[in-house]
Amino acid sequence: MAAKDPVCGMMVDEKRSAGTSVYQGKTYYFCNAGCKASFDKNPAKFAK
């Protein structure tokens, strides 16, 4: 299943994502560690 990286907008395969974060009960998937780090610093900015 594919998910959209909330930082860069790239579609990511959930099974092959570079990382995940959970924010307000929702799991977010990332294409690389940089996008995950950006999200983790300010999740409210990227969570929709």
MODELLER restraints for C-alpha pairs under 7 A, 6 or more apart:
rsr = mdl.restraints
at = mdl.atoms
rsr.add(forms.Gaussian(group=physical.xy_distance, feature=features.Distance(at['CA:1:A'], at['CA:13:A']), mean=5.91, stdev=0.5))
rsr.add(forms.Gaussian(group=physical.xy_distance, feature=features.Distance(at['CA:1:A'], at['CA:14:A']), mean=5.91, stdev=0.5))
rsr.add(forms.Gaussian(group=physical.xy_distance, feature=features.Distance(at['CA:2:A'], at['CA:11:A']), mean=6.16, stdev=0.5))
rsr.add(forms.Gaussian(group=physical.xy_distance, feature=features.Distance(at['CA:2:A'], at['CA:12:A']), mean=5.35, stdev=0.5))
rsr.add(forms.Gaussian(group=physical.xy_distance, feature=features.Distance(at['CA:2:A'], at['CA:13:A']), mean=4.52, stdev=0.5))
rsr.add(forms.Gaussian(group=physical.xy_distance, feature=features.Distance(at['CA:2:A'], at['CA:14:A']), mean=5.69, stdev=0.5))
rsr.add(forms.Gaussian(group=physical.xy_distance, feature=features.Distance(at['CA:3:A'], at['CA:11:A']), mean=5.60, stdev=0.5))
rsr.add(forms.Gaussian(group=physical.xy_distance, feature=features.Distance(at['CA:3:A'], at['CA:12:A']), mean=5.23, stdev=0.5))
rsr.add(forms.Gaussian(group=physical.xy_distance, feature=features.Distance(at['CA:3:A'], at['CA:13:A']), mean=6.37, stdev=0.5))
rsr.add(forms.Gaussian(group=physical.xy_distance, feature=features.Distance(at['CA:3:A'], at['CA:14:A']), mean=6.23, stdev=0.5))
rsr.add(forms.Gaussian(group=physical.xy_distance, feature=features.Distance(at['CA:3:A'], at['CA:29:A']), mean=6.46, stdev=0.5))
rsr.add(forms.Gaussian(group=physical.xy_distance, feature=features.Distance(at['CA:4:A'], at['CA:10:A']), mean=5.66, stdev=0.5))
rsr.add(forms.Gaussian(group=physical.xy_distance, feature=features.Distance(at['CA:4:A'], at['CA:11:A']), mean=4.49, stdev=0.5))
rsr.add(forms.Gaussian(group=physical.xy_distance, feature=features.Distance(at['CA:4:A'], at['CA:12:A']), mean=5.92, stdev=0.5))
rsr.add(forms.Gaussian(group=physical.xy_distance, feature=features.Distance(at['CA:5:A'], at['CA:11:A']), mean=6.13, stdev=0.5))
rsr.add(forms.Gaussian(group=physical.xy_distance, feature=features.Distance(at['CA:5:A'], at['CA:12:A']), mean=6.45, stdev=0.5))
rsr.add(forms.Gaussian(group=physical.xy_distance, feature=features.Distance(at['CA:5:A'], at['CA:29:A']), mean=5.66, stdev=0.5))
rsr.add(forms.Gaussian(group=physical.xy_distance, feature=features.Distance(at['CA:5:A'], at['CA:30:A']), mean=4.92, stdev=0.5))
rsr.add(forms.Gaussian(group=physical.xy_distance, feature=features.Distance(at['CA:5:A'], at['CA:31:A']), mean=6.39, stdev=0.5))
rsr.add(forms.Gaussian(group=physical.xy_distance, feature=features.Distance(at['CA:6:A'], at['CA:46:A']), mean=5.68, stdev=0.5))
rsr.add(forms.Gaussian(group=physical.xy_distance, feature=features.Distance(at['CA:6:A'], at['CA:47:A']), mean=6.71, stdev=0.5))
rsr.add(forms.Gaussian(group=physical.xy_distance, feature=features.Distance(at['CA:7:A'], at['CA:35:A']), mean=5.75, stdev=0.5))
rsr.add(forms.Gaussian(group=physical.xy_distance, feature=features.Distance(at['CA:7:A'], at['CA:39:A']), mean=6.64, stdev=0.5))
rsr.add(forms.Gaussian(group=physical.xy_distance, feature=features.Distance(at['CA:7:A'], at['CA:46:A']), mean=6.13, stdev=0.5))
rsr.add(forms.Gaussian(group=physical.xy_distance, feature=features.Distance(at['CA:12:A'], at['CA:29:A']), mean=6.89, stdev=0.5))
rsr.add(forms.Gaussian(group=physical.xy_distance, feature=features.Distance(at['CA:12:A'], at['CA:30:A']), mean=6.69, stdev=0.5))
rsr.add(forms.Gaussian(group=physical.xy_distance, feature=features.Distance(at['CA:12:A'], at['CA:31:A']), mean=5.89, stdev=0.5))
rsr.add(forms.Gaussian(group=physical.xy_distance, feature=features.Distance(at['CA:14:A'], at['CA:29:A']), mean=6.44, stdev=0.5))
rsr.add(forms.Gaussian(group=physical.xy_distance, feature=features.Distance(at['CA:17:A'], at['CA:29:A']), mean=6.03, stdev=0.5))
rsr.add(forms.Gaussian(group=physical.xy_distance, feature=features.Distance(at['CA:17:A'], at['CA:30:A']), mean=5.62, stdev=0.5))
rsr.add(forms.Gaussian(group=physical.xy_distance, feature=features.Distance(at['CA:17:A'], at['CA:31:A']), mean=5.63, stdev=0.5))
rsr.add(forms.Gaussian(group=physical.xy_distance, feature=features.Distance(at['CA:18:A'], at['CA:30:A']), mean=5.62, stdev=0.5))
rsr.add(forms.Gaussian(group=physical.xy_distance, feature=features.Distance(at['CA:18:A'], at['CA:31:A']), mean=5.35, stdev=0.5))
rsr.add(forms.Gaussian(group=physical.xy_distance, feature=features.Distance(at['CA:18:A'], at['CA:32:A']), mean=4.82, stdev=0.5))
rsr.add(forms.Gaussian(group=physical.xy_distance, feature=features.Distance(at['CA:18:A'], at['CA:33:A']), mean=6.07, stdev=0.5))
rsr.add(forms.Gaussian(group=physical.xy_distance, feature=features.Distance(at['CA:19:A'], at['CA:29:A']), mean=6.07, stdev=0.5))
rsr.add(forms.Gaussian(group=physical.xy_distance, feature=features.Distance(at['CA:19:A'], at['CA:30:A']), mean=5.47, stdev=0.5))
rsr.add(forms.Gaussian(group=physical.xy_distance, feature=features.Distance(at['CA:19:A'], at['CA:33:A']), mean=6.67, stdev=0.5))
rsr.add(forms.Gaussian(group=physical.xy_distance, feature=features.Distance(at['CA:19:A'], at['CA:36:A']), mean=6.58, stdev=0.5))
rsr.add(forms.Gaussian(group=physical.xy_distance, feature=features.Distance(at['CA:20:A'], at['CA:27:A']), mean=6.59, stdev=0.5))
rsr.add(forms.Gaussian(group=physical.xy_distance, feature=features.Distance(at['CA:20:A'], at['CA:28:A']), mean=5.47, stdev=0.5))
rsr.add(forms.Gaussian(group=physical.xy_distance, feature=features.Distance(at['CA:20:A'], at['CA:29:A']), mean=4.64, stdev=0.5))
rsr.add(forms.Gaussian(group=physical.xy_distance, feature=features.Distance(at['CA:20:A'], at['CA:30:A']), mean=6.17, stdev=0.5))
rsr.add(forms.Gaussian(group=physical.xy_distance, feature=features.Distance(at['CA:21:A'], at['CA:27:A']), mean=5.70, stdev=0.5))
rsr.add(forms.Gaussian(group=physical.xy_distance, feature=features.Distance(at['CA:21:A'], at['CA:28:A']), mean=5.32, stdev=0.5))
rsr.add(forms.Gaussian(group=physical.xy_distance, feature=features.Distance(at['CA:21:A'], at['CA:29:A']), mean=6.84, stdev=0.5))
rsr.add(forms.Gaussian(group=physical.xy_distance, feature=features.Distance(at['CA:22:A'], at['CA:28:A']), mean=6.13, stdev=0.5))
rsr.add(forms.Gaussian(group=physical.xy_distance, feature=features.Distance(at['CA:30:A'], at['CA:36:A']), mean=5.76, stdev=0.5))
rsr.add(forms.Gaussian(group=physical.xy_distance, feature=features.Distance(at['CA:39:A'], at['CA:46:A']), mean=6.47, stdev=0.5))
